[in-house]
Amino acid sequence: MNIQIFGRKKCFESKKAERYFKERKINFQYIDIDIKGLSKGELNSVKKSISINNLINEKSKEFKTLNLDKIRSIDMKEEILLKNPKLFKAPIVRNGNLATLGYKKEVWDNWE
């Protein structure tokens, strides 16, 4: 297993995801999504499991500032996400080409 957790330090769901893997002694790489974000390749991998629209945090200040509710183009949303990592919901947990959004114990149990 090659687990990556894209999370936020102050996010309760991100902390729960970290705790899940630590308790099971599963190695993971933690990436602060606000600082590093996702690369284009990582986003393409995540998109196979999670749609772009589900990745966008519509409650964030950035969403309102950028008027994303008026943007319909998936390609444009993708470019905006890559440039504004604070728009991502967290945590995004990757295992190779598989990905989940939020705390998904029932899915992660099947990854073991």
C-alpha positions in Angstrom: 0.0 0.0 0.0 1.2 3.5 -0.9 -1.0 5.8 1.1 -1.0 9.6 0.8 -3.2 11.8 2.9 -3.8 15.3 1.6 -5.2 17.1 4.6 -5.2 20.2 6.8 -3.7 20.5 10.2 -6.9 22.0 11.8 -9.3 19.6 10.0 -11.0 17.0 12.3 -11.5 14.6 9.4 -7.8 14.8 8.4 -6.8 14.0 12.0 -9.2 11.0 12.1 -7.7 9.7 8.8 -4.2 10.0 10.2 -5.2 8.2 13.4 -6.9 5.4 11.4 -3.6 4.5 9.6 -1.4 5.1 12.6 -3.5 2.7 14.7 -3.1 0.0 12.1 0.6 0.7 11.7 0.1 1.5 8.0 2.8 3.8 6.6 1.5 6.9 4.9 2.7 10.2 3.5 1.0 13.3 4.9 0.8 16.3 2.7 -0.6 19.7 3.9 -3.0 20.4 1.0 -3.0 24.2 1.7 0.8 24.4 1.4 1.6 21.9 -1.4 -1.8 21.1 -3.0 -2.0 18.4 -5.6 0.1 18.1 -8.8 -1.7 17.8 -12.1 -0.8 14.1 -12.2 -2.1 13.5 -8.7 -5.3 15.4 -9.5 -5.8 13.2 -12.7 -5.4 10.1 -10.5 -7.9 11.4 -7.9 -10.4 12.3 -10.6 -10.8 8.7 -11.5 -12.4 8.1 -8.1 -13.8 11.5 -7.2 -15.4 14.1 -9.5 -14.0 17.6 -9.7 -17.3 19.0 -8.5 -17.1 16.9 -5.3 -13.5 18.0 -4.6 -14.4 21.7 -4.5 -15.3 23.2 -1.1 -18.2 25.4 -1.8 -18.1 26.8 1.7 -14.6 28.2 1.4 -13.8 31.9 1.1 -11.9 31.3 -2.1 -15.0 29.7 -3.7 -17.0 32.9 -3.1 -14.2 35.2 -4.0 -13.6 33.4 -7.4 -17.3 33.1 -8.2 -16.9 29.5 -9.0 -20.6 28.9 -8.9 -20.8 30.6 -12.3 -18.1 28.4 -13.9 -19.4 25.3 -15.7 -16.3 24.1 -17.5 -14.6 21.1 -15.8 -11.3 22.0 -17.4 -11.5 25.6 -16.0 -12.5 24.3 -12.5 -9.5 21.9 -12.6 -7.1 24.7 -13.5 -8.5 26.9 -10.7 -8.2 24.0 -8.2 -4.5 23.5 -9.1 -3.8 27.2 -8.5 -5.9 27.5 -5.3 -5.4 24.5 -3.1 -7.5 26.0 -0.3 -10.5 25.1 -2.5 -10.0 21.4 -2.0 -12.1 19.5 0.5 -10.1 17.4 2.9 -8.9 14.9 3.5 -8.2 13.3 0.1 -6.7 9.8 0.8 -4.9 8.1 -2.1 -3.8 4.5 -2.5 -2.3 4.3 -6.0 -5.2 4.9 -8.4 -7.8 4.6 -5.7 -8.9 7.7 -3.8 -11.5 8.8 -1.2 -12.7 12.1 0.1 -13.3 12.5 3.8 -13.1 9.8 6.5 -14.0 6.5 4.8 -13.0 3.7 7.2 -15.2 1.1 5.4 -13.4 1.7 2.1 -9.9 1.8 3.7 -10.6 -1.5 5.5 -10.8 -3.1 2.0 -7.4 -1.6 1.0 -5.6 -3.7 3.6 
